[in-house]
Amino acid sequence: MTAKAQSFSSVMLICMLLLGGCVPPPKEPKPTQTAIQQAERAAAEQERKTLLRQINRSFEDPDAHYRLGQLYHADGQWAEAEYHYKAAMTFDPVHWPAQAATVRLLWDSGDTAKARTTADIYMNQVAASAERSLELGKEFAEQKLDDYALACYQQALRLDPQSAEAYKQLGYYYLGQDDEVRAKQYLLRSWELDRYQSDVAFELGLLDVEIKVQRRPVRGGTTGQPDQPAQ
């Protein structure tokens, strides 16, 4: 090989090495939908085993039964889910998350008639208490049972027409329904009844209502920070 050819080969080799060093490392493949589902199933199975051990140690734990019922519910195992929801309510008769989840289970399993009857029973059980009606309503909302949540909030308001919390929950309900007119109406009334609600002030600010946030009094009669307008 001539000197000229050797020089050319050396230059080419150097260029190849330099170019090779500039090549970015291969990207790790994104997890596929199947892989994600498998990981979720594995995590749910691990949680199920943990809850079963917890129940074996303390069978009268209503929250463990409820959480286990949620796992069976999500997996479409209706009978197992219903068993654990009932167990939760046996050991805690006012376990509102389990009550709302039971109604959701009946809807999901196709027994809509029993779902309506069961929801009415639970709402009648709290019909003497505005506070309990609100708690049950919030759990219905968590389960995406909007009609029952609304009925509970309205029941609470009938029981306590001066309940700032009832007005607030009704305002949130109508926000979720994209009904800003009624949402503003209920949130403003809630604010009038209790001016120390920063969350209500925030939502009213988003609705272009300018109000001032008040600080709750602390010991000594001072309020701490000065009033601030809602943004």
N, C-alpha and C positions, 0 to 999 in steps of 0.2 A: 504494500500500500504506500502510495506516495505521501510526502509530508503534507501536501495540500489536502489530500483525501482524509488523512488522519486528523488534521485541524478541523475540517468540516464535520467529521464524525463527533469530535469532542464538543463542538459548539452545539450540535443537535442533541447530544446527550445531556448537556447542561440545561438547555431549553426544556427538554422533557422532564428533567428533575424539578426545575423551577415551576413548570406548569402543573406537575403532579402535586407539588406542595400547596398549590393554590386551590385545589379541588376541595370543596366543602365536604365535611363528613356526611355520610348518608343519614337522612332523617329517620328517626324511629317511626315505625308505622303507627298510625292512630288506631286505638282499639276499635274493633268492629262492634256493631250493635249486639251481635251474639255474645261477644266477650263481655260487654257491659252487663248484659242480662245474666250471664253466668256468675259474674262477680256479685251482682245484687242478690241472686239466689243463694250464693254461698254465705253472704253476710246475714241474710234473713235466717238461714238455717242455723248459723252460729248463735244468733240472738235467740232463736227458738230454744236451742239447747240450754242456753244460759237461764232463760225464764223458767224452763221446766225444772232445772236444778233449784232455782229460787223457790218455786212452788212446792217442791218436795221438802225443802227445809221449813217453809212457812206456808202451809196450804191456804191459810186465811188472809193472804195478801191480795186485796182487791185490785191494786194497780198492776201487779204481775199478771193476774188473770186477764185484765183488760188489754194489756199490751200483747199478750199471747193471742188473745182473740183477734186483735188487729192484724197480726201476721197471718192467721188462718183466713181471715176475711179477705185480705189482699190476694191470697192464693186461691180464692174461690171455694174454700172448704167450709161450706155454710154451717154444717152441723157442729163441727169443732169450734168454730167462732162463736156460735150461739151459746154453746155450753160454757165457754169461758166468760162471755158477757154476763150470763146469768149468775155465774159464780161470783163475779165482781159485785153484782148488785145484791147477792145474798149476804156477803160480808160487809157491804156498804150500801144500804138501801137508797142513799141519795148520791150514788155515783153517776152524776149526770153524763159524763163522757160515755159510759157504758150504755146508758139509756138511749142517747142519741145514736150511738153506733148500732144498737139493736134495730132501731127504725131504719137506718141506712142499710143494714144487712137484709132486712125484709124486702126493701125496695130492690136491692141488687139481685136478690134471689127470685124476684118475680111475684112475691106475695104482697101485692100492693094493698089489698083490702085489710090484711092483718097489720100492715105498716101504718095505715091510717088509724085503725082502732088502737094500736099500741101507742102511737103518738098522742092521741086524745087522752089515754089513761095517764101517761106521764105528765101531760099539761094539767090535767085535773088534780094530780097529786100536789102540784105547786100553786094551785089556784088561789090559795089564801096568802101568798107571800110574793111581794113584788121582787124582793131580792132573789128568791129562788127561781122565780119565773125568768129573770134576767140570766141567771147562771145556766139554766136549761136552754134558753134561747141561744146563748153564745155557743153552746156545744152543738146545737142543731146547725148553726152557721158553719162551724168547723167541718161538719159532715156534708156541707153543701145542700142542706135541706132548708132552703130559703123561706119557703112558705110557713114552715113550722117555727122558724126563728122569728119571723115577723109576727106570728100569732102570739108568741111568748112575750115579745117586747110590748105589743099592744095590751096584752093582759097585765103586764107590769105597770104600764102607764095608767090603766084603769084603777088599779089598786093603789097607786101612789102618783097622783097627778103632778106632784112637785118633785118628782125624781129626775135629777139631772142626768143620772146614768141611763135611765130609760130613754130620754130624749136623745142622748148621745148615741146609743145603740141603734135607734131608729134612723138617726142621721147617717151613721155608717152603712146601715142597710141600704138606704136610698142612694148613697154614693156608689155602692156596688151595683146598683141597678141603673147607673148613669142618669139618675134623676136629680140634677143639681139643685133645682128649685126647691123640692121638698127636703133634700139633704140640708140645704142652707137654713131652711125654716126650723128644722128640728135641732140642728147644731147651735143655732143662735139662741133658741129657747134653753138649751142645756147650759150655754154660756151665761145667760142671764141668771140662772139658778145657782151656778157655781163658777165664779170667775177665776178659779185657781187651776183650771184644766189646760195645761200647756198643749196637750194633744188636740183638744178641740180648737184651741187658738190657731194651731198650725193648719188644721184642715180649713178653717174659716179664711185664713190667709190665702190658701190656695184657691179659695172661691172668691177672692178679691174683696173680702170683708176686712177692713182695718179695725183692729181692736187692740186693747192693751192687756198684756199678760200681767197679772198680779201675783205677788209672792205670798205664800201662806205665812201668817205671823209665826214668829219664833218666840222662845222664852224671852221675857223682858219687854215684849210689846212691839219690837221692831220687825220689819219685813225683810231686812237684809238688802237685797238688790232693788234698785228703782224699777218702776214699771217700764216694760219694753213693748213697743208696738209689734204686733204679729206681722211677719213679712209675707 
